[in-house]
Protein backbone atom coordinates (compact mmCIF):
# COMPACT_ATOMS: atom_id res chain seq x y z
CA UNK A 1 0.00 0.00 0.00
CA UNK A 2 1.24 3.56 -0.60
CA UNK A 3 2.73 5.48 2.28
CA UNK A 4 0.19 7.78 3.86
CA UNK A 5 2.82 10.45 4.57
CA UNK A 6 6.52 11.09 5.16
CA UNK A 7 8.19 13.58 7.50
CA UNK A 8 11.94 13.93 6.95
CA UNK A 9 13.90 15.84 9.60
CA UNK A 10 17.01 16.68 7.57
CA UNK A 11 18.23 17.40 4.05
CA UNK A 12 21.07 19.59 2.78
CA UNK A 13 19.42 20.49 -0.51
CA UNK A 14 19.41 24.24 0.09
CA UNK A 15 23.19 24.39 0.35
CA UNK A 16 24.22 21.49 -1.91
CA UNK A 17 25.96 23.95 -4.25
CA UNK A 18 27.37 26.09 -1.39
CA UNK A 19 28.45 28.85 -3.82
CA UNK A 20 24.80 29.77 -4.18
CA UNK A 21 21.60 28.43 -2.62
CA UNK A 22 20.14 25.51 -4.56
CA UNK A 23 16.55 25.29 -5.69
CA UNK A 24 14.17 22.82 -4.06
CA UNK A 25 13.44 21.53 -7.55
CA UNK A 26 16.95 21.35 -9.01
CA UNK A 27 17.69 18.66 -11.62
CA UNK A 28 20.20 16.29 -10.11
CA UNK A 29 19.21 16.89 -6.50
CA UNK A 30 17.99 13.92 -4.49
CA UNK A 31 15.27 15.96 -2.83
CA UNK A 32 13.29 17.91 -5.40
CA UNK A 33 9.64 18.75 -5.43
CA UNK A 34 9.01 17.15 -8.81
CA UNK A 35 10.46 13.83 -7.54
CA UNK A 36 7.99 13.45 -4.66
CA UNK A 37 5.43 10.67 -5.18
CA UNK A 38 2.11 12.31 -5.94
CA UNK A 39 0.06 10.13 -3.60
CA UNK A 40 2.30 10.83 -0.59
CA UNK A 41 2.01 13.82 1.69
CA UNK A 42 5.52 15.06 2.47
CA UNK A 43 7.07 17.21 5.20
CA UNK A 44 10.71 18.22 4.73
CA UNK A 45 13.17 19.98 7.04
CA UNK A 46 15.54 22.00 4.83
CA UNK A 47 18.82 22.79 6.58
CA UNK A 48 21.03 25.79 6.02
CA UNK A 49 24.43 24.12 6.36
CA UNK A 50 27.34 26.22 7.63
CA UNK A 51 30.88 24.89 7.33
CA UNK A 52 33.11 24.89 10.40
CA UNK A 53 35.69 26.86 8.41
CA UNK A 54 33.40 29.86 7.83
CA UNK A 55 34.29 33.10 9.53
CA UNK A 56 31.59 34.79 11.56
CA UNK A 57 30.83 37.13 8.65
CA UNK A 58 30.74 34.27 6.12
CA UNK A 59 28.34 32.28 8.30
CA UNK A 60 26.01 35.27 8.61
CA UNK A 61 26.15 35.91 4.87
CA UNK A 62 25.40 32.31 3.91
CA UNK A 63 22.56 32.19 6.42
CA UNK A 64 20.97 35.44 5.19
CA UNK A 65 21.33 34.41 1.55
CA UNK A 66 19.72 31.03 2.16
CA UNK A 67 16.82 32.47 4.19
CA UNK A 68 16.08 34.85 1.33
CA UNK A 69 16.36 32.03 -1.22
CA UNK A 70 14.04 29.79 0.84
CA UNK A 71 11.44 32.55 0.92
CA UNK A 72 11.70 33.12 -2.82
CA UNK A 73 11.20 29.42 -3.48
CA UNK A 74 8.15 29.34 -1.26
CA UNK A 75 6.72 32.00 -3.59
CA UNK A 76 7.92 30.44 -6.85
CA UNK A 77 6.54 27.00 -5.94
CA UNK A 78 3.54 28.25 -3.96
CA UNK A 79 1.23 25.88 -5.83
CA UNK A 80 3.24 22.88 -4.54
CA UNK A 81 4.85 23.83 -1.23
CA UNK A 82 4.00 25.74 1.92
CA UNK A 83 6.47 27.15 4.49
CA UNK A 84 5.83 25.68 7.92
CA UNK A 85 6.83 26.44 11.48
CA UNK A 86 4.79 23.90 13.40
CA UNK A 87 2.09 21.24 13.58
CA UNK A 88 -0.77 23.51 12.51
CA UNK A 89 1.17 24.62 9.43
CA UNK A 90 1.95 21.00 8.56
CA UNK A 91 -1.71 20.05 8.77
CA UNK A 92 -2.69 23.03 6.62
CA UNK A 93 -0.11 22.19 3.96
CA UNK A 94 -1.28 18.61 3.73
CA UNK A 95 -4.92 19.64 3.60
CA UNK A 96 -4.02 21.80 0.61
CA UNK A 97 -2.18 18.91 -1.06
CA UNK A 98 1.19 20.67 -0.70
CA UNK A 99 4.62 19.72 0.58
CA UNK A 100 5.34 21.13 4.03
CA UNK A 101 8.76 22.85 4.13
CA UNK A 102 10.46 23.57 7.47
CA UNK A 103 13.60 25.68 7.77
CA UNK A 104 16.46 24.57 10.03
CA UNK A 105 20.13 25.46 10.50
CA UNK A 106 23.06 23.04 10.80
CA UNK A 107 25.77 24.62 12.96
CA UNK A 108 25.37 26.92 15.95
CA UNK A 109 28.03 29.18 14.48
CA UNK A 110 25.03 31.00 13.00
CA UNK A 111 24.70 32.71 16.39
CA UNK A 112 28.19 34.20 16.18
CA UNK A 113 28.45 34.05 19.96
CA UNK A 114 25.50 36.44 20.35
CA UNK A 115 22.33 35.21 22.07
CA UNK A 116 20.33 38.00 20.46
CA UNK A 117 20.60 36.15 17.16
CA UNK A 118 18.28 33.45 18.51
CA UNK A 119 15.51 35.99 18.01
CA UNK A 120 16.70 36.46 14.42
CA UNK A 121 16.31 32.73 13.84
CA UNK A 122 12.86 32.72 15.43
CA UNK A 123 11.75 35.69 13.33
CA UNK A 124 13.03 34.00 10.16
CA UNK A 125 10.97 30.88 10.88
CA UNK A 126 13.80 28.55 11.86
CA UNK A 127 12.36 25.62 13.80
CA UNK A 128 15.52 23.65 14.70
CA UNK A 129 19.22 24.36 15.22
CA UNK A 130 21.87 21.63 15.02
CA UNK A 131 24.19 22.90 17.74
CA UNK A 132 27.44 21.95 15.97
CA UNK A 133 28.76 20.35 12.84
CA UNK A 134 31.86 18.14 13.17
CA UNK A 135 34.17 20.66 14.81
CA UNK A 136 34.00 23.22 17.61
CA UNK A 137 32.06 26.49 17.67
CA UNK A 138 31.08 28.95 20.40
CA UNK A 139 28.48 26.50 21.82
CA UNK A 140 30.12 23.09 21.89
CA UNK A 141 31.91 20.63 19.62
CA UNK A 142 31.22 17.80 17.23
CA UNK A 143 33.18 14.56 17.14
CA UNK A 144 36.38 16.20 15.87
CA UNK A 145 37.26 17.18 19.46
CA UNK A 146 36.19 16.17 22.96
CA UNK A 147 35.36 19.69 24.14
CA UNK A 148 32.04 19.99 25.96
CA UNK A 149 29.28 22.58 26.09
CA UNK A 150 30.49 26.10 26.88
CA UNK A 151 28.78 28.55 29.22
CA UNK A 152 27.52 30.31 26.10
CA UNK A 153 26.24 26.96 24.83
CA UNK A 154 24.27 26.37 28.00
CA UNK A 155 22.75 29.84 27.75
CA UNK A 156 21.99 29.24 24.06
CA UNK A 157 20.13 25.99 24.78
CA UNK A 158 17.94 27.83 27.30
CA UNK A 159 17.40 30.71 24.87
CA UNK A 160 16.41 28.31 22.09
CA UNK A 161 13.90 26.67 24.40
CA UNK A 162 12.39 30.04 25.26
CA UNK A 163 12.14 30.91 21.57
CA UNK A 164 10.46 27.62 20.67
CA UNK A 165 13.37 26.47 18.51
CA UNK A 166 14.33 22.81 18.80
CA UNK A 167 17.88 22.07 19.96
CA UNK A 168 19.31 19.37 17.69
CA UNK A 169 21.96 17.10 19.23
CA UNK A 170 23.03 15.34 16.01
CA UNK A 171 26.76 15.87 15.39
CA UNK A 172 27.58 16.56 19.06
CA UNK A 173 30.45 14.64 20.59
CA UNK A 174 29.63 12.50 23.62
CA UNK A 175 30.68 15.04 26.23
CA UNK A 176 28.70 17.83 24.61
CA UNK A 177 25.65 15.57 24.27
CA UNK A 178 25.57 14.81 27.97
CA UNK A 179 26.14 18.46 28.81
CA UNK A 180 23.04 19.32 26.77
CA UNK A 181 21.05 16.60 28.53
CA UNK A 182 22.10 18.11 31.86
CA UNK A 183 21.01 21.66 31.04
CA UNK A 184 17.99 21.24 28.73
CA UNK A 185 14.47 21.38 30.11
CA UNK A 186 12.47 20.57 26.98
CA UNK A 187 12.47 17.60 24.60
CA UNK A 188 15.32 17.53 22.11
CA UNK A 189 15.76 16.32 18.55
CA UNK A 190 18.50 14.28 16.93
CA UNK A 191 17.50 15.05 13.36
CA UNK A 192 19.82 12.59 11.58
CA UNK A 193 21.51 10.03 13.85
CA UNK A 194 21.55 6.23 14.08
CA UNK A 195 22.41 3.62 16.74
CA UNK A 196 26.10 3.22 17.58
CA UNK A 197 25.57 -0.32 18.84
CA UNK A 198 24.62 -1.28 15.25
CA UNK A 199 27.16 0.93 13.42
CA UNK A 200 30.10 2.13 15.50
CA UNK A 201 30.61 5.55 13.87
CA UNK A 202 30.99 8.28 16.52
CA UNK A 203 28.23 10.28 14.83
CA UNK A 204 25.75 7.68 15.98
CA UNK A 205 24.03 7.57 19.37
CA UNK A 206 25.02 5.16 22.13
CA UNK A 207 22.35 3.06 23.81
CA UNK A 208 22.51 5.30 26.88
CA UNK A 209 22.05 8.40 24.70
CA UNK A 210 19.01 6.84 23.06
CA UNK A 211 17.54 5.96 26.46
CA UNK A 212 18.11 9.54 27.64
CA UNK A 213 16.32 10.94 24.58
CA UNK A 214 13.46 8.48 25.04
CA UNK A 215 13.13 9.52 28.69
CA UNK A 216 12.70 13.12 27.51
CA UNK A 217 10.14 12.15 24.84
CA UNK A 218 12.49 13.49 22.15
CA UNK A 219 12.55 12.81 18.40
CA UNK A 220 15.28 10.87 16.53
CA UNK A 221 15.60 10.82 12.74
CA UNK A 222 17.14 7.78 11.04
CA UNK A 223 20.09 8.80 8.85
CA UNK A 224 20.41 7.05 5.45
CA UNK A 225 24.17 7.66 5.11
CA UNK A 226 25.98 4.44 4.23
CA UNK A 227 28.70 5.35 6.73
CA UNK A 228 26.21 5.61 9.59
CA UNK A 229 24.16 2.56 8.59
CA UNK A 230 26.91 -0.05 8.51
CA UNK A 231 30.56 -0.29 9.49
CA UNK A 232 32.58 -0.11 6.29
CA UNK A 233 29.76 1.63 4.41
CA UNK A 234 28.91 -1.33 2.14
CA UNK A 235 25.11 -1.17 2.16
CA UNK A 236 23.49 -3.39 -0.46
CA UNK A 237 19.98 -3.73 0.94
CA UNK A 238 17.54 -2.22 3.44
CA UNK A 239 18.60 -4.72 6.10
CA UNK A 240 20.99 -2.29 7.90
CA UNK A 241 18.16 0.25 8.17
CA UNK A 242 15.93 -2.43 9.68
CA UNK A 243 18.64 -3.41 12.17
CA UNK A 244 18.88 0.19 13.39
CA UNK A 245 15.11 0.41 13.72
CA UNK A 246 15.00 -2.87 15.62
CA UNK A 247 17.66 -1.63 18.04
CA UNK A 248 15.83 1.64 18.65
CA UNK A 249 12.61 -0.29 19.30
CA UNK A 250 14.41 -2.62 21.72
CA UNK A 251 15.54 0.50 23.61
CA UNK A 252 11.98 1.80 23.93
CA UNK A 253 12.16 4.43 21.18
CA UNK A 254 8.96 3.37 19.40
CA UNK A 255 7.34 6.76 20.04
CA UNK A 256 10.52 8.74 19.34
CA UNK A 257 11.79 7.32 16.04
CA UNK A 258 11.40 9.23 12.77
CA UNK A 259 13.24 9.77 9.46
CA UNK A 260 16.22 12.07 8.87
CA UNK A 261 17.48 11.18 5.40
CA UNK A 262 20.44 13.57 5.01
CA UNK A 263 19.43 13.87 1.34
CA UNK A 264 21.95 15.87 -0.72
CA UNK A 265 24.44 15.82 2.13
CA UNK A 266 25.88 12.30 2.17
CA UNK A 267 26.45 9.05 0.27
CA UNK A 268 23.17 7.14 0.10
CA UNK A 269 22.50 3.44 -0.46
CA UNK A 270 20.83 2.53 -3.75
CA UNK A 271 17.61 1.55 -1.98
CA UNK A 272 17.21 4.97 -0.29
CA UNK A 273 18.59 7.41 -2.86
CA UNK A 274 15.27 8.98 -3.88
CA UNK A 275 11.98 9.97 -2.23
CA UNK A 276 10.18 7.29 -4.26
CA UNK A 277 12.48 4.58 -2.91
CA UNK A 278 11.93 5.81 0.64
CA UNK A 279 8.21 5.37 0.07
CA UNK A 280 8.77 1.84 -1.23
CA UNK A 281 10.95 1.04 1.79
CA UNK A 282 7.89 1.23 4.00
CA UNK A 283 6.34 -1.90 2.46
CA UNK A 284 9.67 -3.72 2.67
CA UNK A 285 9.91 -2.93 6.39
CA UNK A 286 6.41 -4.31 6.96
CA UNK A 287 7.33 -7.51 5.13
CA UNK A 288 10.53 -7.69 7.19
CA UNK A 289 8.53 -7.77 10.40
CA UNK A 290 7.50 -4.28 11.50
CA UNK A 291 3.82 -3.67 12.04
CA UNK A 292 1.79 -1.18 10.02
CA UNK A 293 1.45 0.95 13.15
CA UNK A 294 5.21 0.92 13.79
CA UNK A 295 6.09 1.95 10.25
CA UNK A 296 3.45 4.69 10.13
CA UNK A 297 4.77 6.06 13.43
CA UNK A 298 8.33 6.15 12.09
CA UNK A 299 7.43 7.60 8.70
CA UNK A 300 5.19 10.40 9.98
CA UNK A 301 3.16 9.74 13.13
CA UNK A 302 5.83 10.31 15.77
CA UNK A 303 6.94 13.55 14.14
CA UNK A 304 3.35 14.81 13.98
CA UNK A 305 2.81 14.05 17.65
CA UNK A 306 6.12 15.66 18.61
CA UNK A 307 5.34 18.81 16.62
CA UNK A 308 1.93 19.10 18.25
CA UNK A 309 3.60 19.06 21.66
CA UNK A 310 6.68 21.14 20.87
CA UNK A 311 6.03 23.13 17.66
CA UNK A 312 2.32 23.95 17.82
C-alpha angles and dihedrals in degrees: 000000000000119000111262092215145335129216114190117192099200143030131149096211096121093060101029090116094040092191088073133001113273124231120251087234101044118149107245096027118120092221111049129145094237091055095058114109107253096225094053125085108221135200117188132188107211112202127209099218118209119193119231089235095062118112117232090261093048092051091051092047095049091047094050092045093050094047089053091046092049090053092049091052092050086058097042093049096033091132090060109027139040127199111239137195101175152350096299091052091049092052091048093050092051092046087056092049092247136131113257111229120197123189120224137164127227109210128035089226083094086082093059090210091298119117090200088073090069086075089052089056092047092049091049092054098252109161102182138026122200099216096218142359117218099305138045128291134166092288107044141305141273124224094292089083137017096233114134135217114308125222087257089051092054091049090047093053090053091046092050090051091051091050094050093245116139117240108226116208097189110121094024117130117239096264093049091047093056091044089057091048089053096052105032121096101184133058115282135213131226096195099189115012135120137200116288092204087065098038116019099213111133090233089070126085123256119231090255091052091051091049090050092052091047090051088056093047089241130162125248123192119208111236117221095204111130089223092057096041100055137009107256093022096250101139113168101160143016091266095099090053090051091049091055091048091049091051093049090049091049087055093053097258096130092118094040104049122104140147127281105169102180087217113187091011106075147019109285131202116248092249094057104034098109138036090247092056091049088056091050090049089069093067091045091054091051091051089048091059112277117124124243089248093052094050094045090051092052096044097048118327100080092047091050092051092046092050091050089055099038109019104034 
